[in-house]
Amino acid sequence: MKIVMIGSGYVGLVSGAGFSETGHDVICADIDKSKIERLQRGEIPIFEPGLDSMVARNVAAGRLSFSNDVAGSIAQAHIVFCAVGTPMRADGAADLSAVDAVALEVAKSATRECVLVMKSTVPVGTNARVRRLVEGAKHTVHAVSNPEFLKEGDAIGDFMRPDRIVVGVAPEDAFARDLMARLYHPLNLDQDRIVWMDPASAELTKYVANTMLAMRISFMNEISVLCEKVGADVHHVRHGVGSDARIGPKFLYAGPGYGGSCFPKDVSALIHTGRDHGVELELAVATDQINRRHKGVLFRKLRALFDGDLRGKRIAVWGIAFKPRTDDLRESPALALIDSLLAEGAKVAAHDPEAHANARALYGDRVELVDDPYAAAANADALVLVTEWRPYQNPDFERLKGSMRRAVLLDGRNIWSGYGLRKQGFLYEGIGVHGS
């Protein structure tokens, strides 16, 4: 089948490469000329493990291409995916202007009956909105909702081996259902992973899934604060709670708060959707409020360790991306820490295996970005681990102690809590743990 992916950002590029890997002919189309030119040169604008080789392989095979000609790309497509951004507006709602533009372009440019698939994360009612926008098309355009569930850092695995494939299609729309079943057939050979539902339910499923995961994170972060007050250890609590089969162990790790392109935006959008319909989603509201407050936990701890005076202190930060295996800085807890440190007059030296270019674009020379994590820690008054990249998980502590001005370690992910660092002469602090 001929597939067009409109929007060549994270979701569009990963999905386009994934569909081409399963044998479909895919065009990733985008109005951003510079992005398309980079892709045509073989440059991948984001870091995602395995994506560069998958793109190169399918471009070489002739199954994957990139174009600025959105209208021309749509013309012969059987399926058009809308994978454009839906950024959060000031009021917390999703901005659907790019989605509307895609729907209108498909209605105008399609030369055959086709399916328009909402892959962008959109609020409930968007499918109905899109159907209204394409009503006057010369050729019938079927609207389908197919939210993405790709984890940054493991998106290729999630696409090729999905837990489930949520497809929202009107019950009477046999044409769209058949085409979507054929599209995903290569991913369903061992078992059928498609969960069929109505479009509104599919739209809501995406927001509810991400909000529920964010809720677990916020709850455990709140519990970590209580652990510190009562002398409990959040590691032990997590193990005890997560061993309950009804709860499970995932997303129960205390840390400096969640970030990224999905959780903050989707929680906010779900809250806004509820309010639009007269429903106050109090758990979602609390999840967001806790996360906003908890993003300051590392700064508050540092400030307390230095008796409220961080002026002129050199603080080393390990990890700037919001999670390992990505270069994405969006809503990263590290940014909240760095911004607060700079405002307080501290000097920040930072390292990240992949996010330097994005951090440099954001901070310029206000932050010292170094290629070696030990160089960041040299002469530092404190070292803060924010993102748990593997190279940070078992460092040479003797080397750190010898190079730092003060042996102060703040472990934002509780990775080092079992290493006996206090006995080694460090002032060590984690989040909700006894440490050692």
N, C-alpha and C positions, 0 to 999 in steps of 0.2 A: 504494500500500500504506500501511497505518497502522503507523507506527514509533514506538516509545517509547524514549527515551534516558534511562536511569536514571543520574543523576549529571550535573550541569550545570556541571562544572568545565571545565578547558581542553579535554580530549578530547571530552567529551560535548557541549559547546556548539559547538565547531567542527564536529564530525561531524553533529550535529543540523541545524545551519544548512546544511551541505553537502548532506545528503540532501534537505532541503526545496528547495534550489536546483535539484535534479534532478527535482522534481515530486512527491515523496512527501509525505504528510501526517505531520508529526512533532510529538510532544509531548516536550519536555525536562522530565523530572520530577526533583524533588529534595526531600529532607526538610528542607533548609535554607530555612526560610520567608523569611528576609530576602533571600537570594540570588534566590529566585523573584520576590519583590516588586520587587526592583530590575530584574530582566529584564522583568517586565511593564510597568514604567515606561519601558522603553527604555534602561536603563542597562546597559552591558556591564561586568562586574566584572573583566575582564582586558584588557590591551592586546595586541591582535593586529591587524596591519594588514589592513584590508578586512573585518574581522569585523562591525563595527558596521553598515556599510551592507548587508551580506548578511543579517544578522538583521532589520534594519528592513524590507528589501524583502520578505522571505518572511513576516514577521508581517503586513505590510499585505496580502499576497496571500492570507492565511488558511491558509497551509501550515505555519506554525510557531507553536507556542504553548508556554506554560510553566505548570507545575502542581505544587502540593504534594501532590496526591492521587495518590500512587504506585499504590495498588491500583486506583483507578478508571481511571487511565491505561492500566494493563496490560490491563484487562478485554477490550478489543476489538482489541488489537494483533495484527498478523501477525508482527512481529519486535520483540523486546525486546532492546535493547543494555544490557549492564552496563558502565558507564563510571565506576564508583566508584573511589575511591583505594585503593591497596594499599601503604601506607607501610611503610618498612623498620622491622622490630622491632629490639630491642636486640641480638639474636643475628645480625642480617643477613638473616633470612628475611623474606618478604613477609607482611604482615598481611592475611589473607583474610576477616576477620570481616564486612566490608561486602559482599563477594562472596557469602558464604553467605547473608546476609540477603536479598539480591536474589533468589537462586535460590529460597529458600523462599517469598518473596512472589509470585514468578511462578507457582510451583506452586499456590499458594492462590488467586490472583486471576484467572488466565487463564480465559476463557470459550470458547476455541476452541483447536484445535491450533495451536501457534505455535513459533517458533524463538527460543531464548535465545542471544544472541551475546556472547561474552566479548571486549569491546573493551579492558577494563582489562589492564594488563600483569601477567600471572600466571605462576607457576612451572609446570613440567611436572607433569601430574597433576591440574591444576585442572579440566579438562574432565571427566575421569572422576569427580572429586569432585562436580561440579555435577550430573552425570547421576544419581548416587546420591541427591542431595538432591531431585530432581524426580520420582523414580520413582513416588511415590504420588499424583501430580497427577490430578485428574479428567479433564483434557484433556492429550493428549500434548504434552510439551515437549521439543523437539529441542535439543541443546547443540552449539554451533559455536564454534570459536576463530577470531578475526579480529583479530589484533594491529594496533595503530595505528603508523604511521610518519610522524608529523607533526613537522616542525621548528618550534619556536617562532620566530616572526618571518616564517615563510613557510608557515604551516599551511594557509591557503586554497589556495595553489598546489599544495601536496602532496596535498590532498584531491581537488581537481578534476583534477589531472594527475599521478596517482601513477606512480611507477616500477613498482610491482607491488602487487597486492592479495592478501595471503596469507590463504587460507581453509582452516581445518582442519575437516574433516567426516568422519564415519565413512563408509567406502566404500559401505556398504549403505543409507545414509540419503539416498534420492533426494528425499524431500520437502524436507529442509533444503538440499540442493545446488541444487535448482531455484529455491527462494525466494531464496537468496543470489545466484544468477546473474541473476535478475530484478532484484533490488535494485541491483546494480552495473552493470546493462546500460547506463545512460546514460553511464557513465565508460569504457565499452569499445567505443564505436562505431567508432573507427578501428583499434583492435587489442585483443585480449583480454589484459588485464593480470592476470587472476586466476591465481594459482599455487595449484592444489589440492593438498592434502596431508592426512595424518592429523592429528588434533588435537594429539597430543604433539609432533609435528614443528613445527607452527605455533607452539605455545607456546615451544618452544626457539629457534625462528628469531629471535624478537624479542630475546631476551637475547643471543644470539650476535652478532646484527648490531650492537647497541649496544656490546657489549664489544669487538668487533673495531675499531670506530671509536675507542673510548676507548683501546685498545691503541696505535693509531697516534699518538694525541696524547701519551700518556705516553712512548712510545719517543722521539719527537722532542724532548720536554722533557728527557729524560735526555741525549740527544745534545747539546742546547744547553749543558748543563753541561760536557760534554767539550770542546765547541768553545771555550769560554772558557779551558779549561786548556791546550789545544794551539795556540791562536791561529787556529783555523778560524772560518768564518762560517756560521752555521746557515742563512742565506738561500741561500748557494751550495750547501750540502749538500742543502737541500730541493729546489732547482731540479734539481740533478744526479740525485737519487734519483727525484723525481716525474716526470721526463721519460721514465723507463722505463715503457713501456706496460703492463707486468705489475703495476706498483705504482700509477701515477697520482698526481696532485698533491694530492688532497683529504685533509684532516685531517692535514697534515704541518707545520702552523704551530706554532712554539714560542710559548709563552705562560705565564701563571701557573697553569695547570691547568684541568681541565674542571669544570663545575658543572651546575646545572639539575636538573630533576625526573626525568630519565631515567638518564643515564650512571652517576652514583654509586650510585643505588638498584639499577639493573639489573646492574651488575658485581657488587655485593655479593650480590644474589639468585642469580646464576649460580654464584658461589663456594659459597654455601650449598647450592644444589641438588646440586652435585657432591659435596660432603661428605656430604650425606644418602644418596648412593648409593655412597659409598666411593671417590670420585674426587677427587683434589686437583688442581684446575685451576691449575697453577702460573703460567701466563702471566696469567691473570685476577687472581690474587693479587698478582703483581708490578705489574700495571697499577694496581690500587687503591693499593698501598703507595707507588708512585712519585708518584701524583697527590696523595696526602695530604701527602707530604713537599714536593712542588713548590709547593703552595699557599702555602708560607712564603717562596718565593724573593724576592718583592718586599720583604717586611719585612726579610729578611736583608741584601739589597742596601742598603736605606735605612740600616739600622743600621750597616753597614760605612762608608757614605759619611759618616756623622756620628760616626765613631769610637766607636760603641757607646752614644752618649748621645742619646736622642730626647726627653728630658724637656723639656716646654715648647715644643717645635718645632711650628710650624704646617705641617701637611702637607695639600696639596690633592689630592683624589682625583677623577679624571674617570672616571665610569662605575661604577655600583653593581650594575646588573642583570648576570646571569651571561653575557649575550650581547646584541648589539644587537637592536633591534626587538622587545623584550619588556620587561615590568616585573617579571619573575620574579627574585626574589633567592635562590631555593633553591640552596644549596651554591655560591653565587657566590664566586669567588676574592677579590672586593673585600671581602667580609665577613671573610674570614680576615685580610686586611691591616688593615682598620679595627679589628677586635677586638684585634690585636696592638699596634697603635699606641696605642689607648686604654689598654691594660694597661701600656704603657711610659711613660705620662704625656704623650703627644703630644696636640696639639689637631688635630682633623680637620675640614676644610671640604670638602664633597663636592657634586658635581653629577651629575645623570643626566637625560636628556631625558624619561624616563617613570616612573622608579622612586622618585620622591621620597615618595609617599604610603606605599608599603610600607617604605621606609627609615625614615621618621619613626615609623611604628608600631613598628619594631624598636628604634630608638635613642633616640627622644624628643629631648631637648635635649642629649644627650651628643655628638652630631655636628651641626655647623653645615651645614644643607642650604640651598643657594642656588639661585636660578633662572637665574643667569648663570655660565657656566664661568669667565669671567675674574674674577668676584667671588670665586670660590673660590681662585683663584691669587693674588689680591692679598695682598701681605705674607707670602706663603708661603715657607718655607725650602726646600720641594721640591714639585714637581708630579709625580704618578704617574698615568699613563694605564693604566687597568685594562681597560676595555671599549671596543672600537674603533667607537663610534658615528661616523657620517660627519662630523658637525660638528667632531669632535676631530681629524680626519685631516690637516687643513692649516690650523692656527690661525695667528694673527698672533704670530709669535715675538718680534718687536720689542716688541710691546705686553706680552707676558708678561715679557720681560726687564726692562722698565721698571717693572713693578708688583710683581715678586717681591722678597722680601728677599734671597734667594740664587738664583742662576740654575742650579738643579739640576733636571734632568728625568730621570725614570725611566720608560722606555717599555716597558710590560708586553706590548705586542703588536708591537713592532719596526716600527711604522707610520712613525716619524720617522727611521729609521736612515740614510736617504739625503739628508737635508736640510742636511748640513754644519753641524750645530748646535755642535760643538766649536769650529769656526772662528768662529762667531758669539759665542763667549764663554760658552757653556753648559757646565756639567758634565753630560754626557749619558751615559746607560747604558741599553742594551737587554738582551735576553736571548739570549745566544749569538751576538751580532753584533759586528763591529768598530765599527759606528757611523761617524760622520764629524763 
